[in-house]
Amino acid sequence: MEIAGNRAEMLVRAKEKVMGAAAAGAQIICLPELYRTPYFPQHAGSDVMPYAETVPGESTGIFSAVARDHNIVIIVPLFERSPDGRFHNTAVVIDADGSILPPYRKVHIPQDPGFYEKGYFYPGDTYRVYGTRYGKIAVLICFDQWYPEAARCVALEGADIIFYPTAIGHPGDRDPAEGNWQDAWETIQRSHAIANSVHVAAVNRVGTEESIRFFGGSFICDAFGNVLARAGGSEEMLVADLDLSTNRTVQDSWGFFRNRRPDTYCRIAEVFSGKSAVSPALRVGDTPQNRGFWMPAEWEPHEAVWIAWPHNKLTFL
């Protein structure tokens, strides 16, 4: 879905698309991340108060009625202002009877050039699995998709499908130096499907918003990572028939859950100190310049330094 228009226009467009998907036979429908707003985190310090809404609120009220009238489950990702005054990157699941289920709030928040989300979103701390009319589903949002721990948590809670509403694309007019982001994006999510014996549906936005080209490529895969449907780089409605019974077949035959060794996973739960990201050869007083790295000017490409030099979230802001 391309985010083009003001909030009122996007609400109308999204409603039309959801109703179109329902007419095509879809029972669970997911919109992309922040479906109603431009991707404002590509800039730091923007005034985003006008974009925020409450839950329940305008979006959930409209889609609750649509869900009830059409007997569908709808996933509505939005910019939430919570009752405690915090702002979250949120997804709301609305069941087929119109009931609004507890919101999922994005847990992993990036802070990188073009994706300055920590300045806007307070992180969530709870993974949720929703028992809906058409199956047990989980929602993880965008940057969550790079973390296998998140997928494993909801799979262990019994999710049949993991939905990933997303806003990812290439900053600038050049492809990233490290490789094809879209290939990596699809690969990691198909890997989650395989490792956890669940279906995965990734829903990305499309179009160009200022300096970011959102590449689309939404897809649905089964519990062994086989792609059942894949969209291109423009607006498209993606519908697939899922046989959720295959989840258990894959899980039983490959044994990924029963052969787990949680007693060896303590390191995963430790807070990352950053030490392992720094070469033991570094010493006090070492700088990129002293070690032979060229530091580009502000208007020059930074990719080589980002890859070559140990950094944290403060280094290049």
Residue pairs with C-beta under 8 A, 6 or more apart in sequence:
1 13
1 14
1 17
1 31
1 32
1 35
1 205
1 206
1 235
2 205
2 206
2 207
2 234
2 235
3 10
3 32
3 34
3 35
3 36
3 37
3 38
3 39
3 205
3 207
3 209
4 10
4 207
5 13
7 36
7 37
7 50
7 51
10 35
10 36
10 37
11 36
11 58
11 59
11 62
14 31
14 35
14 36
15 62
15 63
15 66
17 31
17 237
18 29
18 31
18 63
18 66
18 72
18 74
19 66
19 70
20 237
21 29
21 72
21 237
21 239
22 29
22 66
22 70
22 72
24 237
24 239
25 239
26 72
26 239
27 71
27 72
27 73
27 96
27 133
27 134
28 72
28 73
28 74
28 75
28 132
28 134
28 135
28 137
28 161
28 163
29 72
29 73
29 74
29 75
30 74
30 75
30 77
30 139
30 163
30 165
30 201
30 203
31 74
31 75
31 76
31 77
31 165
31 203
32 77
32 165
32 166
32 167
32 203
32 204
32 205
32 218
33 77
33 89
33 91
33 141
33 142
33 165
33 166
33 167
33 203
33 205
34 77
34 78
34 79
34 89
34 167
35 76
35 77
35 78
35 165
36 51
36 53
36 59
36 78
36 79
37 48
37 51
37 79
38 209
39 167
39 205
39 209
39 212
39 214
40 46
40 48
40 51
40 120
41 115
41 116
41 117
41 119
41 120
41 121
42 114
42 115
42 116
42 171
42 209
42 210
42 211
42 212
43 116
43 210
44 116
44 119
44 317
45 119
48 79
48 87
48 120
51 79
52 79
52 80
52 81
52 87
53 59
53 78
53 79
53 80
53 81
54 80
54 81
54 82
54 83
55 78
55 80
55 82
55 90
55 92
55 100
55 103
56 64
56 100
59 76
59 78
59 92
60 76
60 92
60 94
60 100
63 74
63 76
63 94
64 94
64 98
64 99
64 100
65 98
66 72
66 74
67 73
67 74
67 94
67 95
67 96
67 97
67 98
68 96
68 97
68 98
71 96
71 133
72 96
73 93
73 94
73 95
73 96
73 132
73 133
73 134
73 137
74 93
74 94
75 91
75 92
75 93
75 94
75 137
75 139
75 163
75 165
76 91
76 92
76 93
76 94
77 89
77 90
77 91
77 92
77 139
77 141
77 165
78 90
78 91
78 92
79 87
79 88
79 89
79 90
80 87
80 88
80 89
80 90
80 103
80 105
81 87
82 88
82 105
82 122
86 122
87 120
87 121
87 122
88 103
88 105
88 106
88 121
88 122
88 124
89 105
89 106
89 109
89 117
89 120
89 121
89 141
89 142
90 103
90 104
90 105
90 106
90 124
91 103
91 104
91 106
91 139
91 141
91 163
91 165
92 100
92 101
92 103
92 104
93 101
93 104
93 130
93 132
93 137
93 139
94 100
94 101
95 101
95 130
95 132
95 133
96 132
96 133
96 134
97 133
101 128
101 130
101 132
102 128
104 124
104 126
104 127
104 128
104 138
104 139
104 140
104 141
105 122
105 123
105 124
105 125
105 126
106 121
106 123
106 124
106 141
106 142
106 143
106 144
107 123
107 124
107 125
107 127
107 140
107 144
107 150
108 123
108 143
108 144
108 146
108 147
108 150
109 117
109 118
109 121
109 123
109 143
110 117
110 118
110 143
111 117
111 118
111 119
111 313
111 317
112 313
113 171
113 302
113 316
114 171
114 172
114 211
114 212
115 143
115 171
117 143
118 313
127 138
127 140
127 150
127 153
127 154
127 157
128 138
128 139
128 154
129 136
129 137
129 138
129 154
129 157
129 158
129 159
130 136
130 137
130 138
130 139
135 160
135 161
135 244
136 158
136 159
136 160
136 161
137 159
137 160
137 161
137 162
137 163
138 154
138 155
138 157
138 159
138 161
138 162
138 163
139 162
139 163
139 164
139 165
140 150
140 151
140 154
140 162
140 163
140 164
141 164
141 165
141 166
142 164
142 165
142 166
142 167
142 168
144 150
144 164
145 151
145 164
145 166
145 185
145 188
145 189
145 192
145 202
146 188
148 191
148 192
148 195
149 268
151 162
151 192
151 195
151 196
151 198
152 195
152 196
154 162
155 162
155 196
155 197
155 198
155 257
156 257
159 198
160 198
160 199
160 244
160 247
161 198
161 199
161 200
161 201
161 242
161 244
162 192
162 193
162 196
162 198
162 199
162 200
162 201
163 200
163 201
163 202
163 203
164 189
164 200
164 201
164 202
164 203
165 203
166 185
166 202
166 203
166 204
166 205
167 204
167 205
167 214
168 181
168 185
168 204
168 214
168 215
169 181
169 205
169 208
169 212
169 213
169 214
169 215
170 176
170 181
170 212
170 213
170 215
171 211
171 212
172 211
173 213
174 301
175 181
176 303
177 301
177 303
177 304
177 307
178 303
178 307
181 215
182 215
182 217
185 202
185 204
185 217
186 202
186 217
186 219
189 200
189 202
189 219
189 221
190 200
190 221
190 225
190 227
191 225
192 198
192 200
193 199
193 200
193 221
193 222
193 223
193 224
193 225
194 223
194 224
194 225
195 256
196 256
197 223
197 224
197 247
197 248
197 250
197 251
197 254
197 256
197 257
198 223
198 247
199 220
199 221
199 222
199 223
199 242
199 244
199 247
200 220
200 221
201 218
201 219
201 220
202 217
202 218
202 219
202 220
203 218
204 214
204 215
204 216
204 217
204 218
205 214
205 216
206 214
206 215
206 216
206 233
206 234
206 235
207 214
208 214
215 233
216 231
216 232
216 233
216 234
216 236
217 230
217 231
217 232
217 233
218 230
218 231
218 236
218 238
219 227
219 229
219 230
219 231
219 238
220 227
220 228
220 229
220 230
220 238
220 240
220 242
221 227
221 228
222 228
222 242
222 243
222 246
223 246
223 247
223 249
223 250
223 251
224 246
224 250
228 240
228 241
228 242
229 238
229 239
229 240
230 238
231 238
251 257
274 312
277 310
278 310
279 310
282 310
288 295
288 305
288 309
289 295
293 305
293 308
293 309
294 305
295 305
296 302
296 304
296 305
302 316
305 311
305 316
306 316
